[in-house]
């Protein structure tokens, strides 16, 4: 048998008087990194009956664009698999910060992008660079031949999410926008737009 706990008490040097130890160090406070449950969703269009994946619609989240996060590398792997599959891929990136999914050719600079990769046109992709002051586009969602594309009104989708999520109450528009800092022209446009909204 072995005891679960052992106590060892050294003999104090001669002349030393034993006493009770007191906590003297003053701590400071910090934070620990907490891993929160991560749920990422994909909108999938599948064929009735076979459940064959026809089109995947990916709405990028902040972790999809943070190269230090494992979700970033997971998404790149998933993206490669989709681009080598028989499914169409739509990527919706409405986040100014972070690292965008790579493209092999240059595109106009913009804060937001939508990319459509059609199976029969790869490696060519369609790209919608969206400026801050532009309305969000109505996108084509490709289906199987001979069915035509289905329109996806991205502006209506975002407006619905904004309303249902009560973001008008949650967001303080008096604060500067989150980083990265806006270019001068975009910052001037945003300031003018917000002033006009407040004047209503």
N, C-alpha and C positions, 0 to 999 in steps of 0.2 A: 504493500500500500504506500502511495505517495500523497502527501498533502497537496491540496489545490493552491494554497497560499503559504508562503513562508515569510517570516519577518526577521530581518537582520538588523541589529542595533549595535553600532560601533560604540566602544567605550570612549567617553570624552577624555581628552588629555587631562593629566592631573592638574587640579586647580580650576578646571573649567566647570562651570555650573550648567547643568542641563536645563532646557526650557522648551517652550512650545514655539514651533516655527510660525512666523507670520508672513503673509503674502505682502510683498512690498513692491513688486513690479506693477506699474500702471499700464494696462493694455490699451491699444488703439483698436478701432473698429475698421473692418474692411468687408469685402464681399467674396463669396465663393461662386464659381460658375456652376449654375444648376442646369442640368440637361432636362429640357422640357419635352414632352411628347411631340413628335413632329409628324404632322399629317399633310401630305402633299397630294393634290388631286389632279387627275387628267380627265378631260371630257373626251369620250370615245364615241365614234360613230361606227356601229357594227352592222353587218349584213343580217337580215332576219333569217332565222333558221340555222345558218351555219355559225353565226356569231363571229364571222371573220372580221378582223379589224380593217375598217375602210379608211378612217381619218382619225388621227389623234390631235387634239387641241391642247397645247401646253400653255398655261398662264404662269409665267415665271415668278417665283417668289424670291425674297431677298437671299435665302440660303442657296438657291440655284445659281446665284451670281457672286457668291463669296468663296473665293478660291481656297480659303483656309478651312472650309466646312466640308464634311464628307458628302453632304447632299449635293454639293457642286459637282464632285467627281461622279457620283451616282447618276446625276442628270446627264452628264456628258456621255456616259456609257449607254444610258437609255436612248439618248439622241442618236448615237451611232447605230444602235440596233434598229431604230425606226427608219433611219436613212438607208439602211441596207435591206429593208423589208418591202413588202408590197403595199404598204399603207402610206397615205398622204400625211404630211406633218404641218401643222400650223403652230408657230411660236408667237405668243403675245407678250411683249416686254414693255410694260408700262412703269418701269423703275429706272430712274436716272442714274442711280448709283450702281456700283458693282461691275463685274466683268461680263460682257455680253457673250453669248454663244458665238463661236468663230464663224466667219464667212471667208471664202477664198478670194473674193473680189471686193473692191472698194464700193461704199455706198455713201450717199450724202449724209452729212452730220445732222443728227436730230436727237432730242431727248428720249423719244420713244420709237420702237420699231415693231412691226409685225412681219413675219416671214412665212411664206407658204412654199413648201416643197412638194410638188406634184410628182407622183411616181414616174410617169412617162417623160418628164422633163429633166430629171436629175442628170448631172449635178447643178443645172440651172435652177435658181429659186427666184420667186417674186418677193420683193421687199417693199414695204410701205414705211418710209421714214416720216414720222409724224412730229410736226413742230408744236410747241407749247400752245400756240394760239389757233391751231387748226382743230376742226371737229374730228372726232374719231371716225374712221372710215366704216363703211359697210363692206364686209369681207366676203369673198366667195369661199364656201366650204365644199370641196370637191367630193363627189360620190362615185359610185361605180358606173361605168358606161352601160347604157346610153343616157343615164339620168343626168340632168344639168346640175350645175352648182346651186347650192342653197345659200341665200344671203344671210349673213350674220351681222346685225347692226350693233357694232361694238359700243357706240355711244349710248344706245338704249340700255345695253347690259350694264355698263358702268354706272349710269344714272340710277338704275334700279337697285344695284348693290349699295350705292351711296345713300339712297333713301331708306332702304330696309335696315341698313346698319346704323342709321342715325348719325352719320358722320358729320352732318352740319352742326350737331351739338358737341361732338367729340373733338373736332379740330378747331384750334384757336388760330384764326387767319391773321391775327395781329402779330404773331410770331413769324420770324423769317422761315422760309422753307428749309427742310432738312438738307444736309450736304449731299452732293457737292454744290458749291455756290453756283448760282445761275450766271450765265454770261450777261453782260451789261444790257443788251437789247432785250433779252428775255425777262430780266429783273424789272426793267422799265415797263414792259408790257404788263407783267403781272401786277405791279403796283397800280397802274392805271385801271386794270380790270377790277381789282378788289375795291378800289375807291368807287368805281361805278356801281358795283354790287351793293356797297354800303349805303350809297345815296338813294337806293330804291325804297 
